Amino acid sequence: MQVYGRAQTEPIALQTEHLVAPLGIDVASPRLSWMMKDVRQDAKQVAYRIYVGKDSSEVVKKKGLSWDSGRLMSATSLVIYKGKALEPYTKYFWLVEIWGKDGLASSSTAISSFETGLMSMTNWKGSWITDNKGIEVKPAPYFRTVFSAEKKIKSARAYIACGGLYELYLNGKKVGNHRMDPMYTRFDRRTLYVTYDVTAQLQNGKNAIGVLLGNGWYNHQSTAVWDFHKAPWRNRPTFCLDLRITYADGSVETVTSGREWKTALSPVTFNSIYTAEHYDARQEQLGWNVVNFDDTKWGNCTFRSAPSDNIVSQSLHPIRNVEKIAAKSINKVNDTTYIFDLGRNISGVSQISLSGEAGTVVKLKHTERLYENGRADMSNIDQHYRPTDNTDPFQVDILTLNGRGEESFTPHFNYKGFQYVEVTSSKPITLTKGSLIGYFMHSDVPPIGTIKSSNPTLDKIWYATNNSYLSNFFGYPTDCPQREKNGWTGDAHIAVETGLMNFDGITIYEKWLADHRDEQQPNGVLPSIIPTDGWGYE
């Protein structure tokens, strides 16, 4: 019997692999999911039908499909794709019809999409490259190349894999708003690549690609009790890039990383994900990542083996600067010492803007509390640090000014746990409350749970709990954002239920479970912290 009427049941929040319209997935049979919108009491889904294809207009017409699931009597809202084999570098569109208990099919034509990445190691065309420096060399390296795109551009994707951390630039502008890609893994067993849509940043004619590499957990130069400086994978940071351009005439060109790229040392004179970052603005090379920069004095790159033979897509919510926080107060101790208070404890970085004489050294000490005299107190967060000298103070960014007017500094490859920032300088400087801001950084997982009660104290506890949870979400769950930054398995297990009630963090946990598989020994033993360099199997 055919039932007629206006459907009140609609599918919403369509996701692929728990992400909205993801780019660069590597899964051969991705999971497609949705939620049901129906305001009626006792509403339920009784059936569904999924349509997948390469042409959005055809999918809406339910023609030219890669998969038609057929109508299936089921209340499930997470379904594994079972259609034709997915092709690499291809965008697929999909929609779902659902039927409510009244027998009426949804009338919505809301459509979602996903785009496949390389899908296989054999599809990489670029080479793994680095500079010629050793693992103890502290300055971070720049890389650049110039290429021409002479035909009308339809679309372009950048695929970049890295041992360490990177920032990718195209024609002078940073690509994307992610922070500290790729996420931390057991680098010698699994390495992640990230996909970016760079269509809007490309231009007809000459284009410049720039890459800045950081150490991350790949080349850990700071020393602490977990021996990350002895990691079996440790090496100078390296990367591989494919920039795939599809032209309007259907032809495809891939610009790749290779030995012909140029490299030089950057003003990032030291970077440690565990401690801090040092930056000498006098060594800046303005325009290093644009077309007309003179790189004749730069050196050549060298080939490097990939960190692992398992290069896979990073399909998860990225780390971002999620919230900008103005300083709540400033305390001027003297002309060379200022104390900033953000008013709350966060994970992330500070950004300072100031002017001063060339060569002035400015130190930014980040702490969670103050001594009674108002100075920064580091004693509760540096107890596991084992420095070999005094050149890398814990959670202290060091900036050397170039003296060319107002300067601004934000760390590229580090984050900290802090509320207070004590700024000291080698020469007098003038700072105001607006000179420093904080950025709350974490995996940018969508909030899904809320609490609003009649008890303000309860609401504050919930707010504080969420902030603590987010401060420990950086592509894997950590125990703290300052003194350890480790993925302690027990700590994360205790917090996971609370976290998932408030945030859609499943992509982070799935990545972390893959980390578990990488770390598990043949006899089944797992370490206490994951990922690990080998510490914690006792």
C-alpha positions in Angstrom: 0.0 0.0 0.0 1.4 3.4 -1.0 1.2 6.0 1.8 0.8 9.7 0.7 1.4 12.8 2.8 4.1 15.2 3.9 7.0 13.5 5.6 8.1 14.9 9.0 11.2 12.8 9.2 14.4 14.3 7.7 18.1 13.2 7.6 20.5 15.8 8.9 24.2 16.0 9.9 25.5 13.8 7.1 29.0 12.6 7.8 31.6 10.4 6.1 34.1 8.7 8.5 32.7 10.9 11.2 33.7 14.1 9.4 31.7 16.6 7.4 32.6 16.5 3.7 36.2 15.3 4.3 39.1 15.6 1.8 41.7 13.0 1.2 40.2 9.9 2.8 42.0 6.6 2.2 39.3 4.2 3.3 38.1 1.8 0.6 34.7 1.3 2.3 33.9 4.5 4.2 31.2 4.8 6.8 28.3 7.0 5.9 26.2 8.3 8.8 23.4 10.7 9.6 21.0 11.8 12.3 17.2 11.9 12.1 15.2 15.1 12.6 11.6 14.5 13.7 9.9 16.5 16.4 7.1 14.0 17.0 6.9 11.9 20.1 8.2 8.3 19.7 9.6 9.2 16.2 11.9 6.6 14.7 13.5 5.6 11.4 12.2 2.4 10.0 14.1 2.3 6.7 16.8 4.0 4.6 18.3 4.2 1.1 21.7 5.6 0.2 22.7 7.0 -3.2 26.4 7.6 -4.1 27.9 9.0 -7.3 30.5 11.4 -8.8 28.0 14.0 -10.2 25.9 15.8 -7.6 23.1 16.6 -10.0 22.9 13.0 -11.1 22.9 11.8 -7.5 19.9 14.0 -6.8 18.2 12.4 -9.8 19.4 9.0 -8.5 21.2 8.3 -11.8 24.7 7.4 -12.8 25.4 6.0 -9.3 28.5 4.3 -7.8 26.1 2.7 -5.3 22.4 2.4 -4.6 21.9 0.5 -1.4 18.3 -0.1 -2.2 15.6 0.4 0.5 16.6 -1.5 3.6 14.3 -1.9 6.6 16.5 -0.8 9.4 16.9 1.9 12.1 20.6 2.1 11.6 22.2 5.4 10.8 25.8 4.4 10.2 26.3 2.3 7.0 29.4 1.0 5.3 29.8 1.9 1.6 29.4 -1.3 -0.5 29.4 0.1 -4.0 31.9 0.2 -6.9 35.6 0.5 -6.0 36.4 4.0 -5.1 38.9 5.8 -7.3 41.8 8.0 -5.9 41.7 11.7 -6.2 37.9 11.6 -6.7 35.0 13.5 -5.2 31.9 11.5 -4.4 28.4 12.9 -3.5 25.8 11.1 -1.5 22.4 11.5 -0.1 20.2 9.3 2.0 16.4 8.9 2.1 14.9 7.7 5.4 11.4 6.6 6.2 9.6 7.3 9.5 7.2 5.1 11.3 4.4 6.7 9.3 5.8 5.1 6.2 6.6 8.4 4.5 10.0 8.9 2.8 11.9 12.1 3.6 11.6 14.7 1.0 14.9 16.4 1.7 17.6 16.5 -1.1 20.4 17.5 1.3 23.6 16.1 -0.2 27.0 15.6 1.3 30.3 14.6 -0.2 33.7 13.0 0.5 36.9 13.1 -1.6 39.4 10.3 -1.8 43.1 10.8 -1.4 45.9 8.8 -2.8 44.4 5.5 -1.6 47.7 3.7 -2.1 51.4 4.3 -1.4 52.1 3.6 -5.1 50.3 6.8 -6.1 52.9 9.1 -4.5 55.0 10.9 -7.1 57.0 13.2 -4.9 60.3 12.4 -3.2 61.1 12.6 0.5 63.6 15.5 0.9 65.4 17.3 3.7 68.4 19.6 4.1 71.9 18.3 4.8 71.9 19.0 8.5 72.2 16.6 11.4 69.8 15.9 14.2 71.5 18.2 16.7 71.3 21.3 14.4 68.8 23.6 16.0 67.5 26.1 13.4 64.4 24.9 11.5 64.8 24.6 7.7 63.0 26.5 4.9 62.2 24.8 1.6 60.9 26.4 -1.6 60.3 25.9 -5.3 58.7 27.8 -8.2 56.5 26.3 -10.9 54.2 27.5 -13.7 50.5 26.7 -14.2 49.8 27.9 -17.7 46.3 26.6 -18.3 42.9 27.4 -16.7 42.8 25.8 -13.3 39.7 23.8 -12.3 40.9 22.5 -9.0 44.1 21.8 -7.0 44.9 19.6 -4.0 48.1 19.6 -1.9 49.0 16.3 -0.3 51.9 16.5 2.2 53.4 13.9 4.5 56.0 14.8 7.1 58.4 13.4 9.6 58.2 16.2 12.2 55.9 19.2 11.8 55.4 21.6 8.9 53.8 24.8 7.8 52.9 24.8 4.1 52.8 28.1 2.1 51.6 28.9 -1.4 52.4 32.3 -2.9 53.3 33.8 0.4 50.3 32.7 2.4 50.0 29.8 4.8 47.8 27.0 3.5 44.9 26.2 5.8 44.3 27.1 9.5 45.6 23.9 11.1 48.3 23.9 13.7 51.1 21.4 14.2 50.3 19.0 11.4 50.7 16.1 11.1 49.6 14.4 14.3 52.0 12.5 16.5 52.4 8.8 15.6 54.9 6.0 16.0 56.7 7.5 13.0 58.6 4.4 12.0 55.4 2.4 11.7 52.8 4.9 10.5 53.2 8.4 9.0 50.3 10.7 8.3 49.6 12.9 5.3 47.2 15.9 5.1 45.1 17.0 2.1 44.4 20.7 1.4 42.2 22.4 -1.2 44.5 25.0 -2.6 42.5 26.0 -5.7 41.9 29.5 -4.5 45.6 30.1 -3.7 46.9 29.1 -7.1 47.4 31.6 -9.8 47.9 31.4 -13.6 51.5 31.7 -14.4 54.3 31.3 -11.8 53.6 30.1 -8.3 55.8 29.6 -5.3 55.6 26.8 -2.7 57.2 27.2 0.7 57.6 24.7 3.5 58.9 25.3 7.0 59.7 22.2 9.0 59.7 21.7 12.8 61.0 18.9 15.0 57.8 17.9 16.8 58.2 14.5 18.4 60.2 13.3 15.4 63.5 15.0 16.3 63.2 15.6 20.0 66.1 17.7 21.1 65.0 18.5 24.6 65.7 15.9 27.3 63.3 14.5 29.8 62.7 11.3 31.8 60.9 9.6 28.9 64.0 9.6 26.6 62.3 10.9 23.5 65.7 12.2 22.4 66.6 8.5 22.0 63.6 7.6 19.8 64.5 4.9 17.2 63.0 7.0 14.4 64.8 10.2 15.4 66.1 12.1 12.4 66.2 15.6 10.8 62.7 16.6 9.8 61.7 15.5 6.3 58.6 15.8 4.0 57.1 14.6 0.7 54.6 16.8 -1.3 52.4 16.2 -4.3 50.5 19.2 -5.5 47.9 17.9 -8.0 46.4 20.4 -10.4 43.4 19.5 -12.6 42.9 21.9 -15.5 39.7 22.9 -17.1 40.5 20.8 -20.2 40.7 17.7 -18.0 44.5 17.3 -18.0 46.3 16.8 -14.7 49.7 18.1 -13.6 51.5 17.1 -10.4 54.1 19.4 -8.9 56.3 17.3 -6.5 59.0 17.6 -3.9 62.5 16.8 -5.2 66.2 17.5 -5.0 65.9 20.5 -7.2 64.1 22.4 -4.4 66.1 25.0 -2.5 66.7 25.1 1.3 68.0 27.4 3.9 67.9 27.9 7.7 65.0 29.9 9.1 64.7 32.5 11.9 63.2 29.7 14.0 66.6 29.0 15.7 65.2 26.3 18.1 61.9 24.5 18.4 60.8 21.9 20.9 57.2 20.7 21.2 58.0 19.9 24.8 59.7 23.1 25.9 59.5 26.2 23.8 60.5 28.0 20.6 63.3 30.5 19.9 63.1 33.1 17.1 65.7 35.5 15.9 63.9 38.2 13.8 67.2 39.5 12.5 67.5 36.4 10.4 64.2 36.8 8.6 64.3 36.5 4.9 61.3 38.6 3.8 59.4 37.1 0.9 61.1 33.7 1.2 57.9 31.9 0.0 56.9 34.1 -3.0 57.9 33.8 -6.6 60.3 36.6 -7.1 62.5 35.8 -4.1 66.2 35.4 -4.8 67.2 32.0 -3.6 70.6 31.8 -5.4 72.4 31.6 -2.0 70.2 28.8 -0.8 71.4 25.2 -0.8 70.2 22.1 -2.5 68.0 19.5 -0.9 68.9 15.8 -0.4 66.8 12.7 -0.7 65.7 10.8 2.4 63.9 7.5 2.9 60.3 7.8 4.1 60.0 7.5 7.9 57.8 4.4 7.4 56.3 2.3 4.6 52.8 3.1 5.9 51.8 6.6 4.7 48.1 7.1 5.4 45.6 9.9 5.4 45.1 12.1 8.6 41.3 11.9 8.7 40.5 13.6 11.9 39.6 17.0 13.4 42.8 19.1 13.2 44.4 21.2 15.9 43.6 24.9 15.6 43.8 28.1 17.4 40.2 27.7 18.6 39.9 30.7 20.9 41.6 34.1 21.1 42.0 35.3 24.7 42.9 38.9 25.6 45.1 39.5 28.7 43.0 40.2 31.8 45.7 42.3 33.5 49.3 43.4 33.2 51.7 44.1 36.1 54.7 46.2 35.3 57.5 45.2 37.7 60.1 47.4 36.0 61.1 48.6 32.5 62.3 45.1 31.6 59.8 42.9 33.4 56.0 42.5 32.9 53.5 39.9 34.1 50.5 39.1 32.0 47.4 37.2 33.3 45.0 35.6 30.9 42.5 35.0 33.6 42.2 31.3 32.9 44.4 28.3 32.4 44.7 27.1 28.8 46.8 25.0 26.5 48.2 26.9 23.6 50.5 29.7 22.8 50.9 33.4 23.5 51.4 36.1 20.8 53.4 39.2 21.6 53.6 42.5 19.7 56.2 45.0 20.6 59.0 47.3 19.4 62.6 47.6 20.6 66.2 47.9 19.6 67.8 45.4 17.3 69.3 42.5 19.3 67.0 43.0 22.3 66.3 39.5 23.8 62.8 39.0 25.0 61.9 36.0 27.1 58.3 34.8 27.6 58.0 32.4 30.6 54.7 30.6 30.7 53.4 29.3 34.0 50.2 28.2 35.7 50.7 30.1 39.0 52.6 32.9 40.6 54.8 33.2 43.6 53.6 35.4 46.5 55.8 38.2 45.1 53.9 38.1 41.8 56.6 36.5 39.7 56.1 33.4 37.5 56.3 30.1 39.4 57.5 27.2 37.3 57.9 24.7 40.2 54.8 22.6 39.6 55.5 21.9 35.9 59.2 21.5 35.2 60.0 18.6 37.6 60.4 16.0 34.8 62.6 18.1 32.6 66.3 17.1 32.5 68.1 19.9 30.7 71.7 19.3 29.7 72.4 23.1 29.7 70.7 26.4 30.3 70.0 27.2 26.6 66.5 25.7 26.6 64.5 26.9 29.7 61.2 25.2 30.2 58.1 26.9 28.6 60.2 30.0 27.8 60.0 31.3 24.3 62.9 33.5 23.4 62.6 36.3 20.8 65.4 38.4 19.5 64.2 41.7 18.0 65.2 43.0 14.6 64.6 46.7 15.4 62.5 47.4 12.3 59.4 48.8 14.0 56.6 46.8 15.6 57.2 43.1 15.6 54.9 40.2 16.4 55.8 36.6 17.4 53.8 33.4 17.8 55.4 30.0 18.1 55.1 27.8 15.1 55.8 24.3 16.5 55.1 24.3 20.2 52.3 24.6 22.8 52.2 25.0 26.5 49.9 24.9 29.5 49.7 28.3 31.2 47.7 31.2 32.6 50.5 33.7 33.3 53.3 35.0 31.0 56.3 36.7 32.5 58.0 38.9 29.9 61.6 40.0 30.5 63.9 41.8 28.2 67.6 42.5 28.0 66.8 46.2 27.3 63.9 48.4 28.4 60.7 47.9 26.4 57.2 49.4 26.7 54.3 46.9 26.9 50.5 47.4 27.5 47.8 45.0 28.4 47.1 44.7 24.6 50.6 43.7 23.8 50.0 40.0 24.5 47.2 37.6 23.7 46.7 33.9 24.2 45.4 31.3 21.8 43.6 28.3 23.2 44.8 25.4 21.0 43.5 21.9 20.8 42.0 19.4 18.5 39.0 21.3 17.1 36.3 18.7 18.0 32.7 20.0 17.7 30.8 20.4 21.0 27.7 18.1 21.2 26.6 18.3 24.8 25.5 21.2 27.0 24.5 21.7 30.6 22.6 24.7 32.0 21.5 24.4 35.6 20.1 26.6 38.3 23.4 26.2 40.2 26.2 28.6 39.0 28.8 26.5 40.8 27.8 23.4 38.9 27.9 25.2 35.6 31.4 26.5 36.4 32.6 22.9 37.2 31.2 21.7 33.9 32.9 24.6 32.1 36.2 23.9 33.8 36.0 20.2 33.1 35.5 20.8 29.4 38.5 23.2 29.3 40.7 20.7 31.1 39.6 18.0 28.7 40.2 20.1 25.6 43.6 21.2 26.9 44.6 17.6 26.7 43.4 16.8 23.2 46.2 17.2 20.6 45.6 14.4 18.1 45.7 12.0 21.0 44.5 12.4 24.7 47.2 13.6 27.0 47.7 13.8 30.8 48.7 17.5 30.9 49.7 20.1 28.4 52.9 21.2 30.1 55.2 18.9 32.2 54.5 15.7 30.2 52.2 15.9 27.1 52.1 12.1 27.2 49.2 9.8 26.1 48.8 8.0 29.4 46.4 5.1 28.7 44.9 5.1 32.2 44.3 8.9 32.3 42.6 8.9 28.9 40.4 5.9 29.7 39.0 7.6 32.8 38.2 10.7 30.8 36.8 9.3 27.6 33.2 8.9 28.6 33.0 12.4 29.9 34.7 13.7 26.8 32.4 12.0 24.3 29.3 13.2 26.2 30.4 16.7 25.5 32.4 16.6 22.2 32.5 14.7 19.0 36.0 13.4 19.5 35.6 9.9 17.9 38.1 10.7 15.1 40.8 11.4 17.7 40.2 8.2 19.6 40.1 6.1 16.4 43.5 7.6 15.5 44.7 6.8 19.0 43.5 3.2 18.8 45.6 2.9 15.6 48.5 4.2 17.7 47.8 1.3 20.1 48.0 -1.2 17.3 51.4 0.3 16.3 52.8 0.0 19.8 51.5 -3.4 20.8 54.2 -6.0 21.0 53.8 -9.6 19.6 53.0 -10.9 23.1 50.2 -8.4 23.5 51.9 -6.0 25.9 51.1 -2.3 25.5 53.2 0.6 27.0 51.9 3.0 29.6 52.0 5.9 27.2 50.9 5.9 23.6 52.6 6.9 21.3 56.0 6.1 22.8 59.6 6.0 21.8 59.9 2.7 23.6 59.5 3.9 27.2 56.8 2.4 29.4 56.7 -1.3 28.5 57.8 -2.2 32.0 
